[in-house]
Amino acid sequence: MKTTKIPKNKIKRSINWGWRQKAKTKTCPLLPKMDGKIIAITGGNSGVGFETVKGLVSRGAEVIVLSRNKEKSKKVLSPFVGKIHSIKMDLGDIISIQSAIPSIQQILDGRKLDTLIGNAGISSLFPHTLSPQGYEITFAVNVLGHHVLFKILDEKNLLANNAHIIPVTGDLYFQADDCSPDFKYTGKRSMQAYSRSKLGVTWWGMECYKHYPNYKVNLVHPGVIPAGLGQDGESFFIRIMSKILLSPKGGAQTTLNVATQPGIENGAYHHNTMGKAILPEGDIALDEKKSSKFWQMLEGIYNKEINK
């Protein structure tokens, strides 16, 4: 996999999102096979997650799909040939995460997860909303929910030694300077909540790498996909954007490469057009003081909510 240094200039960095994105996104090879591997993925019943599940199952992996709508998962995943399981889990609700764990244990039946892919995420194209536990919803789903899921799986010894943890982030994170559970916004400022959540995912991956050396942790930027830009796939805007942006299938390729290919080193940031990306000096993701404080905040929320 190639290695590229991300430009410090934000305009140049943004150009990398769309300029020849389709041509520069590496298609994941069909080999090696993943027979015998058990992989859990959040948000696997639509978009990039759905295409990621297809790619994993076609390579022989057994996949556990964690999503809010179990019935939708069963319906859209039923044509697949292979071992695939659907479990209801709403990442925005900590109680729902806890309730899903026994079903995961039942499927594993003494086995352990080889890979956990944190793919699920929501954009912020809605009014300011709180989760059932009272946290800003974009933060709750994109960041906190995955932290809670990972912590429970680890504490219950459901992750294999050297399990691969793959948080799916977004390079848009560089437009934020912090991530918090109480961010408030109105109108168009909702996109700030999304950017902040992706910074949170990036910090989470880097801190997880530090705190859990027994696991392999790699961040993925899947590319820019026209999901959530409009409901009408035939609209003029969507047709124009589709010429520049990736399809969900294209967006799944970087995650599949990281999850299936040999020689993927530990603790890297993988970008769909730049391969293993070296972050520029001064990048907000490299602010160890802020990321450490952020991790401690997540741990505090976890301990408070789980021990209620």
Summary of the structure (lengths in Angstrom):
residues: 308
radius of gyration: 18.1
end to end distance: 45.3
largest distance: 51.3
contacts: 1016
relative contact order: 0.17
helix: 46%
strand: 16%
